[in-house]
Amino acid sequence: MNKTTLEEKAIAGDEDSFTALIDGMQERLYRMAYSYVRNQEDALEIVQETVFKAYISIHKLKQPQYFKTWLTKIAVNCALDFIRKSKKIVYIDQELGGSYAPKSREEVMDLHEALSGLDEKSRMVIVMRYLEDLPIKEIAEVLDMPLSSVKTFIYRGLEKLKISMEESEYFG
């Protein structure tokens, strides 16, 4: 006997299954949105837009096992659309892996400046990898790019951040 998954039921139009899937991902969606816009209201708006877009297009999802990746991709695109529309500068004030953690307000400002100096794809990949803890394979799926490209964006982005932070007088 085949067991029907929540994802399969949601694709078939079962609203309760869709709601259960969203409930399980809501916190992750919010954290991701917040890491892009750094504002609670804006992040909630992005999550709402993500859920709406997912709901109206769930029937287009061909492979139920990729529901989380598909939803993450919608969330990233909604966040990027929101940023483009509002022309907000995105700052990230969490540690970016490794042993560096900002110790003062000046260091946090330097980190923000360094991150804002990255190109959009490098910043997205670094946010997903180090703030959302997404595996590199999942980042590649979300962004529709080869695994090797994701690794390259991470490597180059971290190198640029390192150079930028080393130029700061506050970096130890």
KANOR-V460477 format. One record per residue. PHI is phi in whole degrees, -180 to 180 (* if undefined). PSI is psi in whole degrees, -180 to 180 (* if undefined). Layout:
# KANOR-V460477
PHI_PSI + PHI_PSI
This chain:
# KANOR-V460477
*_129 + -80_133 + -94_126 + -84_129 + -81_163 + -57_-41 + -61_-44 + -64_-41 + -64_-42 + -63_-43 + -62_-35 + -76_-6 + 108_6 + -77_110 + -66_-36 + -63_-39 + -67_-42 + -61_-46 + -61_-41 + -63_-42 + -64_-44 + -65_-42 + -57_-38 + -72_-19 + -111_-6 + -57_-46 + -65_-43 + -63_-43 + -62_-43 + -64_-46 + -60_-42 + -65_-48 + -61_-43 + -64_-35 + -66_-22 + -86_-43 + -107_-16 + 55_35 + -149_128 + -61_-48 + -64_-43 + -65_-41 + -64_-42 + -64_-38 + -64_-41 + -65_-42 + -63_-43 + -61_-45 + -64_-40 + -61_-48 + -63_-42 + -61_-50 + -63_-39 + -65_-43 + -62_-45 + -77_-14 + -123_13 + -58_-33 + -65_-16 + -84_-14 + -71_115 + -85_-32 + -119_102 + -55_-31 + -67_-15 + -100_19 + -55_-48 + -63_-43 + -64_-44 + -60_-46 + -67_-39 + -62_-41 + -63_-43 + -62_-43 + -63_-44 + -61_-46 + -64_-39 + -64_-41 + -64_-45 + -66_-40 + -61_-43 + -61_-45 + -63_-45 + -61_-42 + -69_-38 + -95_-10 + 53_40 + -86_150 + -89_132 + -96_127 + -119_145 + -126_122 + -118_31 + -106_163 + -64_140 + -102_53 + 69_180 + 67_-156 + -105_4 + -89_124 + -133_127 + -60_137 + -104_-19 + -137_169 + -59_-38 + -64_-41 + -66_-40 + -61_-43 + -64_-40 + -64_-41 + -63_-44 + -59_-45 + -63_-43 + -63_-44 + -65_-39 + -69_-18 + -83_-9 + -79_154 + -69_162 + -58_-44 + -67_-41 + -63_-44 + -62_-44 + -61_-47 + -64_-43 + -67_-41 + -61_-48 + -64_-40 + -75_-47 + -100_-23 + -97_-38 + -97_-7 + 58_31 + -76_141 + -65_152 + -58_-39 + -61_-43 + -68_-38 + -61_-42 + -61_-41 + -68_-44 + -62_-42 + -93_2 + 52_52 + -137_157 + -63_151 + -54_-42 + -63_-34 + -68_-41 + -61_-46 + -61_-39 + -65_-45 + -62_-39 + -64_-50 + -60_-52 + -65_-40 + -62_-45 + -66_-37 + -62_-45 + -64_-41 + -63_-43 + -61_-47 + -62_-46 + -63_-42 + -71_-34 + -67_-29 + -73_-18 + -75_140 + -72_-13 + -95_-10 + -78_129 + -88_*
